[in-house]
Amino acid sequence: MSVIYILLAISLVVAIIFFVAFIVSVKNGQYDDSYTPAVRMLFDDELIREGKENSEIIEEQTGAESRDSQFRSQVERTELREQGKEKSEQPGREQ
């Protein structure tokens, strides 16, 4: 029975030592994130508001189309140009 008391005392001492070491490391800045602030500017900020979608918020702020719709329209124009080139390159076809 006395062994249990000894092991209990030792485990409490070890737990206190780890807790103190954790507190000291947090106060010294061991767990501070120094990488994320440097690359945060590379990521788009996502605005989240209740009741509105992101595209509506972007349109309100910029007064222009959202980036997705701009990209889609650019892709559609490119596809139309390519289709026009294909038709003009094929011999024997009338336009």
N, CA, C and O atoms as a GROMACS GRO file, in nm:
protein
  380
    1MET      N    1   0.082  -0.119   0.000
    1MET     CA    2   0.000   0.000   0.000
    1MET      C    3   0.086   0.126   0.000
    1MET      O    4   0.049   0.227  -0.060
    2SER      N    5   0.200   0.120   0.066
    2SER     CA    6   0.288   0.237   0.072
    2SER      C    7   0.347   0.269  -0.064
    2SER      O    8   0.385   0.383  -0.090
    3VAL      N    9   0.357   0.168  -0.153
    3VAL     CA   10   0.411   0.189  -0.287
    3VAL      C   11   0.316   0.279  -0.367
    3VAL      O   12   0.361   0.363  -0.445
    4ILE      N   13   0.186   0.263  -0.348
    4ILE     CA   14   0.089   0.346  -0.419
    4ILE      C   15   0.106   0.492  -0.380
    4ILE      O   16   0.100   0.580  -0.466
    5TYR      N   17   0.127   0.519  -0.253
    5TYR     CA   18   0.147   0.658  -0.208
    5TYR      C   19   0.273   0.716  -0.267
    5TYR      O   20   0.276   0.834  -0.304
    6ILE      N   21   0.377   0.637  -0.275
    6ILE     CA   22   0.504   0.684  -0.332
    6ILE      C   23   0.486   0.714  -0.482
    6ILE      O   24   0.531   0.818  -0.530
    7LEU      N   25   0.421   0.622  -0.554
    7LEU     CA   26   0.399   0.642  -0.698
    7LEU      C   27   0.306   0.761  -0.724
    7LEU      O   28   0.325   0.834  -0.820
    8LEU      N   29   0.208   0.778  -0.638
    8LEU     CA   30   0.118   0.892  -0.652
    8LEU      C   31   0.192   1.023  -0.632
    8LEU      O   32   0.172   1.119  -0.706
    9ALA      N   33   0.277   1.028  -0.532
    9ALA     CA   34   0.356   1.148  -0.505
    9ALA      C   35   0.452   1.177  -0.621
    9ALA      O   36   0.467   1.292  -0.662
   10ILE      N   37   0.516   1.075  -0.673
   10ILE     CA   38   0.610   1.093  -0.784
   10ILE      C   39   0.536   1.141  -0.909
   10ILE      O   40   0.585   1.229  -0.980
   11SER      N   41   0.419   1.083  -0.938
   11SER     CA   42   0.344   1.124  -1.057
   11SER      C   43   0.296   1.269  -1.045
   11SER      O   44   0.295   1.341  -1.144
   12LEU      N   45   0.256   1.312  -0.926
   12LEU     CA   46   0.217   1.451  -0.906
   12LEU      C   47   0.334   1.546  -0.926
   12LEU      O   48   0.319   1.652  -0.986
   13VAL      N   49   0.451   1.508  -0.877
   13VAL     CA   50   0.570   1.592  -0.895
   13VAL      C   51   0.605   1.603  -1.043
   13VAL      O   52   0.637   1.712  -1.092
   14VAL      N   53   0.600   1.491  -1.116
   14VAL     CA   54   0.631   1.492  -1.259
   14VAL      C   55   0.528   1.577  -1.334
   14VAL      O   56   0.565   1.654  -1.423
   15ALA      N   57   0.400   1.564  -1.299
   15ALA     CA   58   0.296   1.642  -1.365
   15ALA      C   59   0.316   1.791  -1.339
   15ALA      O   60   0.298   1.872  -1.430
   16ILE      N   61   0.350   1.829  -1.219
   16ILE     CA   62   0.375   1.970  -1.185
   16ILE      C   63   0.496   2.022  -1.263
   16ILE      O   64   0.495   2.136  -1.310
   17ILE      N   65   0.599   1.940  -1.276
   17ILE     CA   66   0.718   1.982  -1.351
   17ILE      C   67   0.682   2.008  -1.497
   17ILE      O   68   0.724   2.109  -1.554
   18PHE      N   69   0.605   1.917  -1.560
   18PHE     CA   70   0.564   1.938  -1.699
   18PHE      C   71   0.473   2.061  -1.713
   18PHE      O   72   0.485   2.135  -1.811
   19PHE      N   73   0.385   2.083  -1.617
   19PHE     CA   74   0.296   2.199  -1.623
   19PHE      C   75   0.377   2.329  -1.614
   19PHE      O   76   0.351   2.423  -1.689
   20VAL      N   77   0.473   2.334  -1.524
   20VAL     CA   78   0.558   2.453  -1.510
   20VAL      C   79   0.640   2.475  -1.637
   20VAL      O   80   0.655   2.588  -1.684
   21ALA      N   81   0.694   2.366  -1.693
   21ALA     CA   82   0.771   2.379  -1.818
   21ALA      C   83   0.683   2.432  -1.931
   21ALA      O   84   0.729   2.512  -2.012
   22PHE      N   85   0.558   2.388  -1.938
   22PHE     CA   86   0.466   2.436  -2.040
   22PHE      C   87   0.438   2.585  -2.022
   22PHE      O   88   0.441   2.660  -2.119
   23ILE      N   89   0.410   2.627  -1.899
   23ILE     CA   90   0.382   2.769  -1.872
   23ILE      C   91   0.503   2.855  -1.908
   23ILE      O   92   0.486   2.962  -1.967
   24VAL      N   93   0.622   2.811  -1.874
   24VAL     CA   94   0.743   2.887  -1.904
   24VAL      C   95   0.763   2.898  -2.056
   24VAL      O   96   0.799   3.004  -2.106
   25SER      N   97   0.739   2.789  -2.128
   25SER     CA   98   0.758   2.794  -2.273
   25SER      C   99   0.655   2.883  -2.340
   25SER      O  100   0.688   2.950  -2.438
   26VAL      N  101   0.532   2.887  -2.290
   26VAL     CA  102   0.431   2.976  -2.346
   26VAL      C  103   0.468   3.121  -2.321
   26VAL      O  104   0.453   3.205  -2.410
   27LYS      N  105   0.516   3.151  -2.202
   27LYS     CA  106   0.555   3.290  -2.171
   27LYS      C  107   0.677   3.335  -2.251
   27LYS      O  108   0.692   3.453  -2.279
   28ASN      N  109   0.763   3.242  -2.287
   28ASN     CA  110   0.881   3.276  -2.366
   28ASN      C  111   0.854   3.282  -2.516
   28ASN      O  112   0.944   3.312  -2.594
   29GLY      N  113   0.729   3.254  -2.556
   29GLY     CA  114   0.694   3.265  -2.697
   29GLY      C  115   0.725   3.142  -2.779
   29GLY      O  116   0.734   3.151  -2.902
   30GLN      N  117   0.741   3.029  -2.717
   30GLN     CA  118   0.774   2.906  -2.789
   30GLN      C  119   0.664   2.868  -2.889
   30GLN      O  120   0.695   2.814  -2.995
   31TYR      N  121   0.541   2.895  -2.858
   31TYR     CA  122   0.430   2.855  -2.943
   31TYR      C  123   0.376   2.970  -3.028
   31TYR      O  124   0.269   2.956  -3.087
   32ASP      N  125   0.445   3.080  -3.036
   32ASP     CA  126   0.403   3.190  -3.122
   32ASP      C  127   0.421   3.150  -3.268
   32ASP      O  128   0.518   3.083  -3.303
   33ASP      N  129   0.328   3.191  -3.350
   33ASP     CA  130   0.332   3.158  -3.491
   33ASP      C  131   0.401   3.272  -3.566
   33ASP      O  132   0.344   3.379  -3.584
   34SER      N  133   0.522   3.247  -3.609
   34SER     CA  134   0.596   3.350  -3.682
   34SER      C  135   0.588   3.330  -3.833
   34SER      O  136   0.632   3.417  -3.908
   35TYR      N  137   0.533   3.218  -3.879
   35TYR     CA  138   0.527   3.191  -4.022
   35TYR      C  139   0.401   3.246  -4.086
   35TYR      O  140   0.407   3.306  -4.193
   36THR      N  141   0.287   3.228  -4.022
   36THR     CA  142   0.160   3.266  -4.083
   36THR      C  143   0.149   3.415  -4.114
   36THR      O  144   0.102   3.449  -4.223
   37PRO      N  145   0.189   3.507  -4.027
   37PRO     CA  146   0.177   3.648  -4.063
   37PRO      C  147   0.256   3.685  -4.190
   37PRO      O  148   0.216   3.776  -4.262
   38ALA      N  149   0.364   3.616  -4.215
   38ALA     CA  150   0.445   3.648  -4.333
   38ALA      C  151   0.376   3.608  -4.462
   38ALA      O  152   0.396   3.673  -4.565
   39VAL      N  153   0.296   3.501  -4.459
   39VAL     CA  154   0.230   3.454  -4.581
   39VAL      C  155   0.082   3.489  -4.585
   39VAL      O  156   0.014   3.456  -4.682
   40ARG      N  157   0.031   3.553  -4.483
   40ARG     CA  158  -0.112   3.585  -4.477
   40ARG      C  159  -0.152   3.678  -4.592
   40ARG      O  160  -0.265   3.670  -4.641
   41MET      N  161  -0.062   3.764  -4.634
   41MET     CA  162  -0.096   3.858  -4.741
   41MET      C  163  -0.112   3.788  -4.876
   41MET      O  164  -0.165   3.846  -4.970
   42LEU      N  165  -0.066   3.664  -4.887
   42LEU     CA  166  -0.077   3.591  -5.012
   42LEU      C  167  -0.216   3.529  -5.031
   42LEU      O  168  -0.251   3.490  -5.142
   43PHE      N  169  -0.293   3.519  -4.925
   43PHE     CA  170  -0.424   3.455  -4.932
   43PHE      C  171  -0.533   3.560  -4.940
   43PHE      O  172  -0.521   3.669  -4.884
   44ASP      N  173  -0.641   3.526  -5.010
   44ASP     CA  174  -0.755   3.616  -5.021
   44ASP      C  175  -0.831   3.618  -4.890
   44ASP      O  176  -0.849   3.515  -4.826
   45ASP      N  177  -0.875   3.734  -4.851
   45ASP     CA  178  -0.960   3.745  -4.733
   45ASP      C  179  -1.101   3.710  -4.774
   45ASP      O  180  -1.153   3.761  -4.873
   46GLU      N  181  -1.163   3.622  -4.698
   46GLU     CA  182  -1.300   3.586  -4.726
   46GLU      C  183  -1.390   3.660  -4.630
   46GLU      O  184  -1.376   3.649  -4.508
   47LEU      N  185  -1.483   3.735  -4.685
   47LEU     CA  186  -1.576   3.810  -4.604
   47LEU      C  187  -1.700   3.726  -4.582
   47LEU      O  188  -1.760   3.675  -4.678
   48ILE      N  189  -1.738   3.711  -4.459
   48ILE     CA  190  -1.854   3.630  -4.427
   48ILE      C  191  -1.953   3.717  -4.352
   48ILE      O  192  -1.923   3.770  -4.246
   49ARG      N  193  -2.070   3.730  -4.408
   49ARG     CA  194  -2.178   3.803  -4.343
   49ARG      C  195  -2.302   3.716  -4.350
   49ARG      O  196  -2.320   3.639  -4.444
   50GLU      N  197  -2.386   3.728  -4.252
   50GLU     CA  198  -2.508   3.649  -4.251
   50GLU      C  199  -2.605   3.704  -4.355
   50GLU      O  200  -2.624   3.825  -4.367
   51GLY      N  201  -2.666   3.612  -4.430
   51GLY     CA  202  -2.769   3.650  -4.526
   51GLY      C  203  -2.716   3.694  -4.661
   51GLY      O  204  -2.797   3.717  -4.751
   52LYS      N  205  -2.586   3.706  -4.680
   52LYS     CA  206  -2.532   3.748  -4.809
   52LYS      C  207  -2.423   3.652  -4.851
   52LYS      O  208  -2.349   3.599  -4.768
   53GLU      N  209  -2.416   3.629  -4.979
   53GLU     CA  210  -2.310   3.546  -5.032
   53GLU      C  211  -2.186   3.633  -5.057
   53GLU      O  212  -2.195   3.755  -5.066
   54ASN      N  213  -2.072   3.567  -5.068
   54ASN     CA  214  -1.947   3.640  -5.090
   54ASN      C  215  -1.950   3.721  -5.219
   54ASN      O  216  -1.896   3.832  -5.223
   55SER      N  217  -2.011   3.667  -5.324
   55SER     CA  218  -2.013   3.741  -5.450
   55SER      C  219  -2.094   3.870  -5.438
   55SER      O  220  -2.059   3.972  -5.498
   56GLU      N  221  -2.202   3.866  -5.359
   56GLU     CA  222  -2.281   3.988  -5.338
   56GLU      C  223  -2.200   4.092  -5.262
   56GLU      O  224  -2.208   4.212  -5.291
   57ILE      N  225  -2.124   4.049  -5.165
   57ILE     CA  226  -2.042   4.141  -5.086
   57ILE      C  227  -1.935   4.204  -5.174
   57ILE      O  228  -1.910   4.324  -5.165
   58ILE      N  229  -1.872   4.124  -5.260
   58ILE     CA  230  -1.768   4.177  -5.349
   58ILE      C  231  -1.829   4.278  -5.446
   58ILE      O  232  -1.770   4.383  -5.471
   59GLU      N  233  -1.948   4.247  -5.500
   59GLU     CA  234  -2.013   4.340  -5.592
   59GLU      C  235  -2.048   4.471  -5.521
   59GLU      O  236  -2.037   4.578  -5.581
   60GLU      N  237  -2.090   4.462  -5.394
   60GLU     CA  238  -2.121   4.584  -5.321
   60GLU      C  239  -1.997   4.670  -5.301
   60GLU      O  240  -2.000   4.792  -5.316
   61GLN      N  241  -1.887   4.604  -5.266
   61GLN     CA  242  -1.766   4.679  -5.234
   61GLN      C  243  -1.696   4.734  -5.356
   61GLN      O  244  -1.645   4.846  -5.353
   62THR      N  245  -1.693   4.659  -5.464
   62THR     CA  246  -1.618   4.704  -5.581
   62THR      C  247  -1.704   4.770  -5.686
   62THR      O  248  -1.655   4.850  -5.766
   63GLY      N  249  -1.833   4.738  -5.686
   63GLY     CA  250  -1.921   4.793  -5.788
   63GLY      C  251  -1.900   4.727  -5.922
   63GLY      O  252  -1.946   4.778  -6.025
   64ALA      N  253  -1.832   4.614  -5.924
   64ALA     CA  254  -1.804   4.542  -6.048
   64ALA      C  255  -1.847   4.397  -6.031
   64ALA      O  256  -1.895   4.356  -5.926
   65GLU      N  257  -1.827   4.320  -6.138
   65GLU     CA  258  -1.860   4.178  -6.132
   65GLU      C  259  -1.763   4.108  -6.037
   65GLU      O  260  -1.652   4.155  -6.014
   66SER      N  261  -1.806   3.998  -5.983
   66SER     CA  262  -1.717   3.920  -5.897
   66SER      C  263  -1.608   3.858  -5.983
   66SER      O  264  -1.621   3.849  -6.105
   67ARG      N  265  -1.502   3.816  -5.920
   67ARG     CA  266  -1.390   3.757  -5.994
   67ARG      C  267  -1.431   3.630  -6.067
   67ARG      O  268  -1.384   3.604  -6.177
   68ASP      N  269  -1.520   3.552  -6.006
   68ASP     CA  270  -1.563   3.428  -6.070
   68ASP      C  271  -1.636   3.457  -6.200
   68ASP      O  272  -1.609   3.393  -6.302
   69SER      N  273  -1.728   3.552  -6.198
   69SER     CA  274  -1.803   3.581  -6.320
   69SER      C  275  -1.711   3.645  -6.425
   69SER      O  276  -1.729   3.622  -6.544
   70GLN      N  277  -1.614   3.723  -6.383
   70GLN     CA  278  -1.518   3.780  -6.478
   70GLN      C  279  -1.437   3.668  -6.542
   70GLN      O  280  -1.413   3.669  -6.663
   71PHE      N  281  -1.395   3.572  -6.460
   71PHE     CA  282  -1.316   3.460  -6.512
   71PHE      C  283  -1.400   3.378  -6.609
   71PHE      O  284  -1.352   3.339  -6.715
   72ARG      N  285  -1.526   3.351  -6.572
   72ARG     CA  286  -1.614   3.273  -6.660
   72ARG      C  287  -1.634   3.344  -6.794
   72ARG      O  288  -1.629   3.280  -6.899
   73SER      N  289  -1.658   3.474  -6.790
   73SER     CA  290  -1.680   3.547  -6.915
   73SER      C  291  -1.554   3.549  -7.000
   73SER      O  292  -1.562   3.545  -7.123
   74GLN      N  293  -1.438   3.555  -6.936
   74GLN     CA  294  -1.312   3.552  -7.011
   74GLN      C  295  -1.292   3.416  -7.077
   74GLN      O  296  -1.247   3.408  -7.191
   75VAL      N  297  -1.326   3.310  -7.005
   75VAL     CA  298  -1.314   3.176  -7.061
   75VAL      C  299  -1.411   3.159  -7.178
   75VAL      O  300  -1.375   3.101  -7.280
   76GLU      N  301  -1.532   3.208  -7.162
   76GLU     CA  302  -1.630   3.198  -7.270
   76GLU      C  303  -1.583   3.274  -7.394
   76GLU      O  304  -1.598   3.225  -7.506
   77ARG      N  305  -1.526   3.393  -7.376
   77ARG     CA  306  -1.475   3.468  -7.491
   77ARG      C  307  -1.362   3.392  -7.560
   77ARG      O  308  -1.355   3.389  -7.682
   78THR      N  309  -1.275   3.331  -7.481
   78THR     CA  310  -1.164   3.254  -7.538
   78THR      C  311  -1.216   3.135  -7.616
   78THR      O  312  -1.166   3.105  -7.725
   79GLU      N  313  -1.315   3.067  -7.560
   79GLU     CA  314  -1.372   2.952  -7.631
   79GLU      C  315  -1.438   2.995  -7.761
   79GLU      O  316  -1.424   2.926  -7.862
   80LEU      N  317  -1.508   3.108  -7.760
   80LEU     CA  318  -1.571   3.156  -7.883
   80LEU      C  319  -1.467   3.192  -7.988
   80LEU      O  320  -1.487   3.164  -8.106
   81ARG      N  321  -1.357   3.254  -7.946
   81ARG     CA  322  -1.250   3.286  -8.040
   81ARG      C  323  -1.192   3.160  -8.102
   81ARG      O  324  -1.167   3.153  -8.222
   82GLU      N  325  -1.169   3.058  -8.015
   82GLU     CA  326  -1.112   2.934  -8.065
   82GLU      C  327  -1.208   2.866  -8.162
   82GLU      O  328  -1.163   2.810  -8.262
   83GLN      N  329  -1.337   2.869  -8.134
   83GLN     CA  330  -1.435   2.809  -8.224
   83GLN      C  331  -1.436   2.884  -8.357
   83GLN      O  332  -1.449   2.822  -8.463
   84GLY      N  333  -1.423   3.015  -8.351
   84GLY     CA  334  -1.418   3.094  -8.474
   84GLY      C  335  -1.295   3.062  -8.556
   84GLY      O  336  -1.303   3.055  -8.679
   85LYS      N  337  -1.183   3.041  -8.491
   85LYS     CA  338  -1.060   3.006  -8.563
   85LYS      C  339  -1.073   2.868  -8.626
   85LYS      O  340  -1.028   2.847  -8.739
   86GLU      N  341  -1.135   2.774  -8.554
   86GLU     CA  342  -1.150   2.640  -8.608
   86GLU      C  343  -1.238   2.641  -8.732
   86GLU      O  344  -1.209   2.571  -8.829
   87LYS      N  345  -1.345   2.720  -8.730
   87LYS     CA  346  -1.433   2.726  -8.846
   87LYS      C  347  -1.363   2.789  -8.966
   87LYS      O  348  -1.382   2.745  -9.079
   88SER      N  349  -1.282   2.892  -8.941
   88SER     CA  350  -1.216   2.959  -9.053
   88SER      C  351  -1.101   2.875  -9.107
   88SER      O  352  -1.063   2.891  -9.223
   89GLU      N  353  -1.044   2.788  -9.026
   89GLU     CA  354  -0.931   2.706  -9.072
   89GLU      C  355  -0.976   2.585  -9.150
   89GLU      O  356  -0.897   2.530  -9.227
   90GLN      N  357  -1.101   2.542  -9.135
   90GLN     CA  358  -1.148   2.423  -9.206
   90GLN      C  359  -1.188   2.460  -9.349
   90GLN      O  360  -1.275   2.545  -9.370
   91PRO      N  361  -1.124   2.396  -9.448
   91PRO     CA  362  -1.157   2.427  -9.587
   91PRO      C  363  -1.291   2.365  -9.627
   91PRO      O  364  -1.329   2.259  -9.576
   92GLY      N  365  -1.360   2.432  -9.718
   92GLY     CA  366  -1.487   2.379  -9.768
   92GLY      C  367  -1.608   2.415  -9.685
   92GLY      O  368  -1.720   2.383  -9.725
   93ARG      N  369  -1.590   2.478  -9.577
   93ARG     CA  370  -1.703   2.519  -9.492
   93ARG      C  371  -1.733   2.666  -9.514
   93ARG      O  372  -1.642   2.749  -9.518
   94GLU      N  373  -1.858   2.696  -9.529
   94GLU     CA  374  -1.898   2.836  -9.544
   94GLU      C  375  -1.932   2.894  -9.411
   94GLU      O  376  -1.979   2.825  -9.322
   95GLN      N  377  -1.908   3.021  -9.397
   95GLN     CA  378  -1.938   3.087  -9.269
   95GLN      C  379  -2.064   3.168  -9.280
   95GLN      O  380  -2.105   3.230  -9.182
   0.00000   0.00000   0.00000
